[in-house]
Amino acid sequence: MNLIFSSLILLILGWFISSFFVQNKYFGERIALTIPLGFGILSLILFIVYSLPFSFEVWKILFVVFLLSITIIIGNIILFRRKEYISYLTTHLDFTQLLRNKLMKYWIIIISLFLISIFFSIYFPTLTPDGFVYDYLGKLLASTKDMSFYYSEAQTFRTPNVPLLHSYFYLFDIKYPKIIYPFYYLSIILFTYFKLKERVRDEHHAIIFAIILASTPVFWWRSYLTLNNLVAACYFYFGIIYWYETLEIDKSDINKKYLLSGVCFSLAIWTRVEFLFFIIPAIIISVYINFKNHNSIKRIFYLCVFPASVCLLWLVVCVFVTEWPILKLKTYAVLIAFM
């Protein structure tokens, strides 16, 4: 019950964050963003909890206070704006169009693949070496509540997003942390469908391409394996799509696009630090495009503030907290500067 309640609060936070960035009319896109953003918030919260030198009993009290505060705030927002939300839901949740446009059969295929993925994530054994490591680190963090054990056991410089998410389930004695991967899989499928629908304005073509993606063997296979590839790819995929939209016509919400792209890029780096190299070309292109724009500094700041914050945070951890070989880290820094 505690797991469900705390997860619900985190998902609601993810929903409000996605609602801040995405316009009201793109309801499905908000849904697709909610779970990855909620998991991202959860991972960062757990990192803080495991890093600060407070006893776990103190953190339990603070966590209860936090949940109660968030619940009261969200309850008040919903209470005072209930008519607006009811009107909004009845406008955008038109499920009858799935039957009217003969899309139900396609959604049944996608939902079936998702449910099978959940089944496999629960009952299919962990096979990959990295999967054993992530699950072991998640159990270690859940039992010790101390990030220092992660630094002593993890591979050098590897960011801790996936082990942190695993530890969340073990904290509540839930033995199936792999169920996070089907939800990342579903988020990518939904995001692809709603983005294509927005672009081509044809639901049939959008759902066909979404099914092609959903049924791609390698992609679906990753939806129940304990690996960080799918998680990092999800955040990077979202980030690169929103970054690409900043290259189009100068829109009123372009600053939000830059900021949301940066948030997604930062979570990709938080999952796999190598993704830092992948976003550098996007930053260079953005600098070039906005070079003569009077808002160039603001836009580049919005794009880079979160990725830079995550990189600096992990750099501080690597240099001052861990005993990882700093020479190798300096080599990476030189390569980045050279690029």
Disulfide bonds with the S-S distance in Angstrom:
none
